[in-house]
Amino acid sequence: MPGRRLPSRCLSARQNLLRVCEQYLPGRYRIDVVDLLEDPRRAVYDQILAVPTLVRRLPLPVRKVVGDMSEAALLLAGMQLPPRKGDAT
């Protein structure tokens, strides 16, 4: 169904992820949003059991974070990125 709106949890996760990426990885990230209803094979390929899920492919190993991505410290830990000195995350 083209034009379908993303659930609010997914929108919040996307906004939170963008905020953290801009803060910690400005200009050094790429985000691909996949609608699993349109591409269910992707859920199987990435072994996604819940949404929203972040799949970080590079650098290896592949990492996954599930949830609304609202806790910056947990998101950074899940992506294996150290918080910057002096940050209150």
PAKERO-29775 format. One record per residue: x, y, z of N, C-alpha, C in turn; residue in one letter; residue number from 1. Coordinates in pm, whole numbers, plus 50000, padded with zeros to 5 digits. Example, Ala and Ser with C-alpha at 12.3 -4.5 7.8 and 13.67 -1.06 7.14 Angstrom:
REM PAKERO-29775
n_east, n_north, n_up, ca_east, ca_north, ca_up, c_east, c_north, c_up, drenke, drentor
51319, 49431, 50780, 51230, 49550, 50780, 51320, 49670, 50780, A, 1
51285, 49775, 50708, 51367, 49894, 50714, 51290, 50003, 50787, S, 2
//
This chain:
REM PAKERO-29775
n_east, n_north, n_up, ca_east, ca_north, ca_up, c_east, c_north, c_up, drenke, drentor
50083, 49882, 50000, 50000, 50000, 50000, 50088, 50124, 50000, M, 1
50117, 50178, 49884, 50198, 50300, 49878, 50129, 50413, 49954, P, 2
50210, 50497, 50014, 50157, 50610, 50087, 50119, 50578, 50231, G, 3
50141, 50455, 50274, 50110, 50416, 50411, 50203, 50491, 50506, R, 4
50150, 50534, 50617, 50228, 50608, 50716, 50299, 50512, 50811, R, 5
50418, 50550, 50851, 50493, 50471, 50948, 50429, 50484, 51086, L, 6
50431, 50378, 51165, 50381, 50389, 51303, 50462, 50492, 51380, P, 7
50399, 50555, 51479, 50466, 50663, 51553, 50594, 50614, 51621, S, 8
50597, 50489, 51666, 50720, 50434, 51727, 50835, 50435, 51628, R, 9
50804, 50400, 51503, 50907, 50397, 51400, 50953, 50539, 51365, C, 10
50859, 50632, 51359, 50896, 50771, 51332, 50984, 50827, 51443, L, 11
50948, 50798, 51569, 51029, 50844, 51683, 51168, 50784, 51677, S, 12
51176, 50654, 51647, 51307, 50588, 51638, 51391, 50651, 51529, A, 13
51331, 50680, 51416, 51405, 50742, 51305, 51456, 50880, 51345, R, 14
51372, 50961, 51407, 51413, 51095, 51450, 51524, 51086, 51554, Q, 15
51510, 50996, 51650, 51613, 50980, 51753, 51745, 50933, 51693, N, 16
51738, 50839, 51600, 51858, 50790, 51534, 51925, 50902, 51455, L, 17
51848, 50979, 51381, 51906, 51091, 51305, 51974, 51191, 51397, L, 18
51911, 51222, 51511, 51970, 51316, 51606, 52105, 51266, 51658, R, 19
52110, 51140, 51697, 52234, 51084, 51749, 52341, 51077, 51640, V, 20
52303, 51036, 51519, 52400, 51028, 51409, 52455, 51165, 51375, C, 21
52370, 51266, 51372, 52417, 51403, 51342, 52511, 51453, 51451, E, 22
52482, 51416, 51575, 52564, 51461, 51686, 52699, 51390, 51690, Q, 23
52700, 51259, 51666, 52821, 51180, 51684, 52891, 51141, 51553, Y, 24
52819, 51142, 51442, 52877, 51099, 51314, 52841, 51197, 51201, L, 25
52856, 51326, 51220, 52809, 51419, 51117, 52876, 51392, 50981, P, 26
52790, 51368, 50881, 52840, 51343, 50745, 52903, 51207, 50723, G, 27
52900, 51119, 50824, 52968, 50989, 50811, 52873, 50872, 50832, R, 28
52749, 50887, 50791, 52653, 50778, 50809, 52555, 50775, 50692, Y, 29
52492, 50660, 50675, 52386, 50644, 50576, 52276, 50561, 50641, R, 30
52154, 50607, 50629, 52040, 50537, 50687, 51948, 50495, 50574, I, 31
51917, 50367, 50566, 51820, 50314, 50471, 51700, 50267, 50551, D, 32
51583, 50322, 50522, 51461, 50280, 50589, 51393, 50175, 50502, V, 33
51362, 50061, 50562, 51302, 49949, 50488, 51164, 49921, 50547, V, 34
51063, 49918, 50462, 50928, 49880, 50502, 50919, 49728, 50489, D, 35
50912, 49660, 50601, 50913, 49514, 50598, 50785, 49454, 50544, L, 36
50678, 49533, 50540, 50556, 49484, 50475, 50572, 49482, 50323, L, 37
50652, 49574, 50271, 50679, 49577, 50127, 50790, 49482, 50088, E, 38
50883, 49457, 50181, 50998, 49370, 50153, 51019, 49272, 50268, D, 39
50928, 49174, 50285, 50938, 49082, 50399, 51063, 48995, 50395, P, 40
51121, 48975, 50278, 51244, 48895, 50271, 51356, 48963, 50348, R, 41
51352, 49094, 50356, 51455, 49168, 50429, 51451, 49134, 50578, R, 42
51331, 49114, 50631, 51318, 49076, 50772, 51383, 48941, 50797, A, 43
51365, 48849, 50703, 51426, 48717, 50715, 51577, 48728, 50702, V, 44
51622, 48802, 50602, 51765, 48818, 50577, 51837, 48880, 50696, Y, 45
51776, 48986, 50753, 51838, 49056, 50867, 51799, 48997, 51002, D, 46
51716, 48892, 51001, 51669, 48826, 51123, 51604, 48928, 51218, Q, 47
51511, 49006, 51163, 51440, 49107, 51241, 51314, 49044, 51298, I, 48
51300, 49050, 51430, 51185, 48992, 51497, 51093, 49098, 51556, L, 49
51139, 49223, 51563, 51060, 49332, 51620, 51094, 49461, 51546, A, 50
51001, 49554, 51548, 51025, 49684, 51487, 50995, 49793, 51590, V, 51
51066, 49902, 51584, 51175, 49933, 51492, 51305, 49865, 51534, P, 52
51384, 49829, 51434, 51515, 49768, 51455, 51618, 49841, 51369, T, 53
51729, 49876, 51432, 51843, 49932, 51361, 51940, 49818, 51334, L, 54
51983, 49803, 51210, 52086, 49705, 51175, 52207, 49783, 51128, V, 55
52312, 49781, 51208, 52436, 49849, 51171, 52527, 49745, 51106, R, 56
52557, 49766, 50979, 52636, 49668, 50903, 52786, 49691, 50910, R, 57
52827, 49815, 50911, 52970, 49845, 50912, 53000, 49942, 51023, L, 58
53114, 49931, 51086, 53212, 49824, 51071, 53161, 49694, 51132, P, 59
53218, 49586, 51084, 53182, 49455, 51137, 53221, 49445, 51283, L, 60
53156, 49369, 51363, 53045, 49278, 51333, 52914, 49355, 51319, P, 61
52818, 49293, 51251, 52685, 49351, 51238, 52624, 49362, 51377, V, 62
52561, 49476, 51404, 52498, 49500, 51534, 52352, 49536, 51513, R, 63
52265, 49502, 51609, 52123, 49534, 51602, 52080, 49603, 51730, K, 64
51996, 49704, 51713, 51938, 49775, 51826, 51787, 49777, 51802, V, 65
51709, 49737, 51901, 51563, 49732, 51888, 51503, 49834, 51984, V, 66
51405, 49908, 51936, 51335, 50003, 52023, 51325, 50140, 51961, G, 67
51286, 50237, 52042, 51262, 50371, 51989, 51387, 50459, 51982, D, 68
51500, 50405, 52022, 51629, 50473, 52012, 51633, 50604, 52092, M, 69
51550, 50615, 52195, 51540, 50741, 52269, 51654, 50758, 52371, S, 70
51716, 50651, 52411, 51828, 50658, 52507, 51959, 50664, 52429, E, 71
52017, 50783, 52418, 52138, 50800, 52338, 52251, 50709, 52385, A, 72
52268, 50695, 52516, 52377, 50611, 52568, 52360, 50465, 52526, A, 73
52237, 50415, 52532, 52211, 50277, 52491, 52229, 50259, 52341, L, 74
52186, 50359, 52265, 52202, 50353, 52120, 52350, 50353, 52083, L, 75
52427, 50440, 52146, 52572, 50444, 52119, 52638, 50312, 52156, L, 76
52599, 50256, 52270, 52656, 50127, 52311, 52617, 50018, 52212, A, 77
52493, 50019, 52168, 52447, 49919, 52072, 52518, 49930, 51938, G, 78
52555, 50052, 51900, 52628, 50072, 51775, 52779, 50063, 51797, M, 79
52820, 50037, 51920, 52961, 50029, 51959, 53035, 50160, 51931, Q, 80
52971, 50271, 51967, 53032, 50403, 51956, 53052, 50457, 52096, L, 81
53172, 50498, 52131, 53192, 50553, 52266, 53133, 50693, 52275, P, 82
53071, 50726, 52389, 53025, 50864, 52406, 53145, 50958, 52410, P, 83
53122, 51079, 52364, 53231, 51177, 52366, 53254, 51224, 52509, R, 84
53374, 51262, 52539, 53405, 51311, 52674, 53321, 51431, 52706, K, 85
53268, 51433, 52827, 53188, 51546, 52872, 53042, 51539, 52832, G, 86
53002, 51437, 52755, 52862, 51424, 52715, 52781, 51367, 52830, D, 87
52666, 51426, 52852, 52571, 51373, 52950, 52461, 51305, 52872, A, 88
52480, 51176, 52839, 52381, 51105, 52757, 52282, 51033, 52838, T, 89
//
